[in-house]
């Protein structure tokens, strides 16, 4: 049987690209997200191009009951999960803290932190029970340093960094690998969500340089999970060539 990987946030961007690349590398994939029509389209794309099997789970990671019901309700043959890609995450709004919108804060905290915890709590015992597995948490360079108006988003990604380190310690004796992948600027739906559908502002984020794509990050993820059993990449930062960190990028290079 092919190893099974579960990818959250597979409806677009990094998650979608990762599902396709893992399928290409002979993983059977469980693809999850809120937009079922996109999951169906992705399943069809995978099965058209590769021999991998695909299982769809439609849920919102922010809803613990939905997460539990979806994962518990899978056929037994899909529950032997070897790889978990905690990819679902977002930024909403760009305001100074004193001007922030509480609904935006809650959406980021519920998705980026609590959603990651809810899914991990259901999948990690499968891995620890068999003494094998690999959890990849998609963080951000915003989890390394704080930038103006990034406040709560940066805090949520700092939490992902801390949780990744904690998972690695807590599951060490169970031989579960834990990796943090921290991308910089990636052209996905990220900025459209951050700017709440403002296409002009979203486009401006990526002007004047060549950003990363979802495929670029997916390549790193696939490399990481296919390393020899005794090798773990603890923490990977990946940025476009034009970006040094959260503060410096080379525009019109």
C-alpha positions in Angstrom: 0.0 0.0 0.0 1.0 3.6 -0.6 1.7 5.7 2.6 -1.2 7.9 3.5 -0.8 11.7 3.9 -3.5 14.1 5.3 -3.3 17.7 4.1 -5.4 20.4 5.6 -6.2 23.5 3.6 -5.9 21.6 0.4 -8.4 23.7 -1.6 -5.7 26.2 -2.8 -2.1 27.3 -2.7 0.5 25.4 -0.8 -2.0 22.7 0.3 -3.3 22.0 -3.2 0.2 21.9 -4.6 1.4 19.6 -1.8 -1.4 17.1 -2.4 -0.6 16.9 -6.1 3.1 16.4 -5.5 2.6 13.8 -2.8 0.3 11.9 -5.2 3.0 12.1 -7.8 5.4 10.5 -5.3 3.0 7.6 -4.7 1.3 8.8 -1.6 -2.4 8.2 -1.1 -3.8 11.5 0.1 -6.6 12.7 2.3 -7.5 16.2 1.2 -9.4 18.5 3.6 -10.9 21.9 3.5 -14.2 23.9 3.6 -14.9 24.2 -0.1 -16.0 20.8 -1.2 -16.3 21.7 -4.9 -12.6 22.5 -4.9 -11.7 19.3 -3.2 -13.7 17.3 -5.8 -11.8 19.2 -8.6 -8.5 18.4 -6.9 -9.4 14.7 -6.5 -10.3 14.5 -10.2 -7.0 16.2 -11.1 -5.0 13.8 -9.0 -6.7 10.7 -10.3 -6.4 11.9 -13.9 -2.6 12.3 -13.6 -1.5 9.8 -11.0 -2.3 6.3 -9.6 -2.8 7.6 -6.1 -6.0 7.1 -4.2 -7.8 10.2 -2.8 -10.2 10.6 0.1 -12.1 13.9 0.7 -12.9 15.3 4.1 -14.9 18.5 4.2 -14.7 20.4 7.4 -13.6 23.7 9.0 -10.5 23.2 11.2 -11.9 25.8 13.6 -14.8 23.5 14.5 -13.6 20.7 16.8 -16.8 18.7 16.4 -16.4 18.8 12.6 -12.8 17.7 12.8 -13.6 14.8 15.2 -16.6 13.6 13.2 -14.7 13.7 9.9 -11.6 11.9 11.0 -13.4 9.4 13.2 -15.8 8.7 10.4 -13.2 7.7 7.8 -13.0 4.1 6.6 -10.5 2.1 8.6 -8.2 1.7 5.6 -7.7 5.5 5.5 -6.8 5.8 9.2 -3.2 4.6 8.9 -1.9 8.1 8.4 1.9 8.4 8.0 2.2 12.1 7.2 0.2 15.1 8.5 0.6 18.4 6.8 -0.9 21.1 9.0 -1.3 23.7 6.3 -4.6 25.4 6.9 -3.9 29.0 8.0 -4.5 32.6 7.2 -4.0 36.3 7.9 -7.0 38.6 8.1 -6.6 42.4 8.2 -3.6 44.6 8.5 -4.0 47.0 11.3 -2.1 48.4 14.3 -3.2 46.5 17.4 -5.1 49.4 18.8 -7.2 49.6 15.7 -7.6 45.8 15.2 -10.8 44.0 14.6 -11.6 41.4 17.2 -13.4 39.1 14.7 -10.2 39.1 12.6 -8.1 38.1 15.7 -10.4 35.3 16.5 -10.4 33.9 13.0 -6.6 33.8 12.9 -6.3 32.3 16.4 -9.0 29.8 15.8 -7.5 28.7 12.4 -3.8 29.0 12.9 -3.5 27.7 16.5 -6.7 25.9 17.6 -7.3 24.3 14.2 -3.8 22.9 14.1 -4.3 21.5 17.6 -7.7 20.0 16.8 -6.3 18.1 13.8 -3.1 17.1 15.5 -4.9 15.8 18.5 -6.9 13.3 16.3 -4.0 12.2 14.1 -0.9 12.2 16.5 -2.2 9.2 18.5 -2.3 7.1 15.3 1.4 7.9 14.8 2.5 7.4 18.4 0.5 4.2 18.6 2.5 2.6 15.8 5.8 4.4 16.6 6.2 6.1 13.3 5.0 9.2 11.5 5.8 12.7 10.4 4.0 16.0 11.2 4.8 19.0 9.1 3.5 22.3 10.4 3.3 25.2 7.9 4.5 28.2 9.8 5.8 31.5 8.4 8.7 33.8 8.7 6.2 35.9 10.7 6.8 33.2 13.4 10.4 34.3 13.6 10.0 38.1 13.8 7.2 40.6 14.3 6.5 43.3 11.8 4.3 46.4 12.0 0.6 45.7 11.8 1.3 42.0 11.8 0.6 41.6 15.6 -1.9 38.8 16.0 -1.0 37.0 12.8 2.7 37.0 13.9 1.6 35.9 17.4 -0.3 33.0 16.0 2.7 31.9 13.9 5.0 32.2 16.8 2.6 29.9 18.6 3.0 27.4 15.7 6.8 27.5 16.2 6.4 26.8 19.9 3.9 24.0 19.4 6.2 22.4 16.8 9.1 22.4 19.3 6.8 21.0 21.9 5.4 18.2 19.6 9.0 17.2 18.7 9.8 16.8 22.4 6.5 15.1 23.4 6.6 12.6 20.6 10.4 11.9 20.6 10.1 8.6 22.4 7.4 7.5 19.9 9.7 8.1 16.8 7.4 10.7 15.3 9.2 13.4 13.2 8.1 17.0 13.5 9.1 19.7 11.1 8.3 23.4 10.8 8.3 24.9 7.3 8.3 28.7 7.4 7.7 30.4 4.0 8.2 34.0 3.2 6.2 35.7 0.4 4.2 33.1 -1.5 1.7 34.1 -4.2 -1.5 32.3 -3.2 -4.9 33.4 -1.9 -3.1 34.7 1.2 -3.2 38.4 0.4 -6.7 38.2 -1.0 -7.8 36.8 2.3 -5.7 39.3 4.3 -7.2 42.3 2.4 -10.7 40.8 2.4 -11.1 40.5 -1.3 -9.4 43.7 -2.4 -7.8 42.6 -5.6 -5.7 45.7 -6.1 -4.1 45.5 -2.6 -3.5 41.8 -3.0 -1.8 42.3 -6.4 0.4 45.1 -5.0 1.9 42.6 -2.5 3.6 40.7 -5.3 4.7 43.5 -7.6 8.3 44.2 -8.5 9.8 40.8 -7.7 9.2 37.1 -8.2 7.5 35.6 -5.2 7.4 31.9 -4.3 4.6 29.7 -5.6 2.7 27.0 -3.8 4.7 24.5 -5.9 8.0 25.9 -4.5 7.0 25.2 -1.0 5.4 21.9 -1.8 8.8 20.8 -3.3 10.4 21.4 0.1 7.6 19.6 1.9 7.9 16.5 -0.3 11.7 16.5 0.0 11.4 16.7 3.8 8.9 13.8 4.2 10.9 11.6 1.9 14.2 11.8 3.8 15.7 8.6 5.3 13.9 7.4 8.5 16.8 8.5 10.7 16.9 12.1 9.3 14.6 14.9 10.4 14.6 18.6 9.2 13.5 20.4 12.3 13.0 23.8 10.8 13.1 25.1 7.2 12.8 28.8 6.2 12.1 29.4 2.5 11.9 32.9 0.9 12.1 34.2 -2.6 15.5 35.3 -3.7 14.3 38.9 -3.5 13.4 38.6 0.2 15.9 38.6 3.1 13.3 38.6 5.9 10.0 40.2 6.9 11.5 43.7 6.5 13.8 43.6 3.5 13.0 42.7 -0.1 14.6 43.7 -3.4 11.9 45.4 -5.5 12.3 45.7 -9.3 15.3 43.3 -9.3 
